[in-house]
Amino acid sequence: MGKDTEYKIWLNEKIGIQCVKNLKKHGFDAFFAPDKKTALSHILDMVSGYNSFGFGGSSTTRDLGLTEELKKQGKVIYDHWEKDTGLTDIEIRLKQGRCDCFFCSANAISATGEIVNVDGVGNRNNAMTFGCPKVVIAAGINKVTQSLDSALARIREIAGPMRAKSLNMETPCAETGICTDCNSPQRICRITTILHRKPMMTDISVVLINENMGF
């Protein structure tokens, strides 16, 4: 490991620990994991008592291997990325919002303790705020910004264009990499949710991982 990498990991850890501290102040259960392996173990222990799980459109939760591990345990999975489930896309998305535990990531998390997500459909933003007894938000350290303003800017400048490109959307940002606040029919940035504090009736855990994950 080079010195530059060593110092970057050190700096990210300091930022991550501060972020977790402020998330806790805002009522969230929060945990800082040094790597993906630790995060996966922590999450699986946390959700062992639940039976049905919904997955938003998150590459982070899937990169952790959560779907595979839960399937091995015989758990019920509602994942609209899966094919041939016997359910329509809308049926799966609706069930995600009423399952025992909902998994998602965040487009950005401010070091001051706010969680920001922008959706195109809205199933993630709805499921993570009300309807499921437990919500787990897993996010890489690359999602953390210094402030709420910079969290919103991160979505416009980084997460939005990259996500649109990954989904092969016909939007200006997927072509140029630059947000133009478009009116494209395939625009994915339609609903913005900011969790300033933990929702009153929803138990939310945030697992912040000291690795770059997701968009």
N, C-alpha and C positions, 0 to 999 in steps of 0.2 A: 504493500500500500504506500503510495507516494505521500509526501507531506501535505500537498495541496488537498488530496482526498481526505486525509486524516483531519485536517483543520475544518474542512467542509462538513464532515460528519459531526465534529465537535460543535460547530456553529449551529447546525440544524438541530442538534440535541438541545441546545440552550433555548432556541426559539420554540421548539416543540414542547419543552417542559413549561415554558411561560404560557404557551397557548393552552395547554391542559389545565394549568392553574386557573386561568381566566374562564375557561369553559366550566370548570367546577363551581366557580363563583356565580355563574349564570344558571346553575341548577342541573347541569348535565353531569352524568357519570362520564369520566374521561380517563383514558389510559394511554401512556406513551410506550410504544413498543420499539425496541432497537432494530428489529428486522421482521420480515414476513413470517418466519417460523414462529417467533414469539407471539405475534399478533394472532395467527391462526389458532394456536393452543389456547390463548386467553379467550378468544371468541367462542370456541367450541365448549370450553368449560362454562362460560357465561350462559349459553343458550341450551344447555343439556336437558333442561326440563321442558322444553317446548317441542311440539310435534309438527306443526305446519309452518313453512317458511316461504316468504315471498322475496323475489329478487328484482330490484329495479334494473334499468339498463346500465349497469355498472361493470366496467372491465376490471376495476380494482377488486371487488368482492370475488369475481371469478378467478382472477390471477392468484388470489390467496388459496384457491382450491376448496372453497367452502361448499360449493354445490356437490362436488365429488364426495367429500367427507360426510356430508349430511345424508346423501343417498346411500352410502355404505351403512349408515345407521338405520335405514328404513324410514327416514323422515319424508313427509309430504312436501314436495317442492312446486311452487308456482313461479315459472320462469318463462316470460314471453319470448325469450330468445330460443327456446326449445321448439322443435318441430314434432308433429304427430303426437300431440298430448291428448287428443280427444276433445279439447276445449278450443273455442275461438280465442283470438287475440284479446278481444275485449273481456271475455269471461275470465281469462287468466289475470288481466290487469285489475279487474274488480276483486278477485279473490286475494290478490296481493294486499289489498287494503283492509282485509278482514282476517288475515291469518294470525297465528300466534306471535310470529316475529318477522319483521321486515328488514331486509338488508339493502343498503344503498351506500353510495359514496357522497362526496360533496364536490361541487365545482370549485368552491373556495371556502377557506376558513380563516377568519382574521385572527391574528395573535391576540387581539383584544377580546375574543370569545364569541364571535358571531359566525353562524353557519349559513352559507349562501348557495342556493341551487336555482338553476334556470331549466325549465322543462318545455317540451313541445306539446306533449299530451296532457301531463298533469298528474299521472298516476303516482309517480314518485313523490312529488310535493304533497299530495294528499295523504298517501300512506304513511309518510314519515311524520306527519303532524297529528293525525287523529285516526283511530280505527283499530290499530294493532296494539296489544298490550305492551309489546317490546319492539324497539327500533334500534338497530345497530348501524352506525355510520362508520365505515372504514375509509381512511384517506391517507395517501402518501404525504410526506413532508413538503413535496412540491406544491401542494394545494394551499399551504399556509402563506398568508400575506400579512403585512404589518398593520393594516387598518381595514375597516369596512369599505372605504372608498377604493382601496387598492384591490380588495377582494372582488368587487364589482367590475373593476377594470380588468382583472385577470380573466374573468369570464368572457368579456368582449374581445380581448386581445389574444388570448391563448386557448382557453377551453372551448369556446364556441366554434372558432374556425377549425380547430383540430378535430372536434367531434363531428362537425358537419362533413368534413373531408372523409373521416373514417366510415361514415354512413352513406357515402357517395351521394350526398344531397346536391341538388342543382341550386346552389345559393352563391351569391357573390363572394362570401368569405371562403367557401370551399374551393373557389377558383383562384382568388388573389391572396387569401390569408388575412384579409383586412375586413373588419366589421363595418358595414355601411348602414346599419339599422334598417335593413331591407324590408320589403313587403313580399318577398318571394313566397310562392305557395308552399315550398318545402322548408321555409324558415323553421329552425328548431328552438329558437329563443323566444318563447311566447309567454311564459309564466315565471315570474321571479318570486322566490320565497326566501325571506331572511328570518332565521331563528335567532332573535335577539336574546331570548331566554328559553328555557325548557318549557314546552307546551304544558299546560296545567294537568292534563289527563293522560299524558303519554310519557312512558319511561324510555329515555333515549341515552344510549351509551355511544361515545365517540372513541374509536381506537385510531390513534395517530401513529403512523408507521414511519420510522426514519429511513425511508427509501423513496425513490421517485416511482410513483404508481399512477396509472390512469392519465387522463388528459387535463 
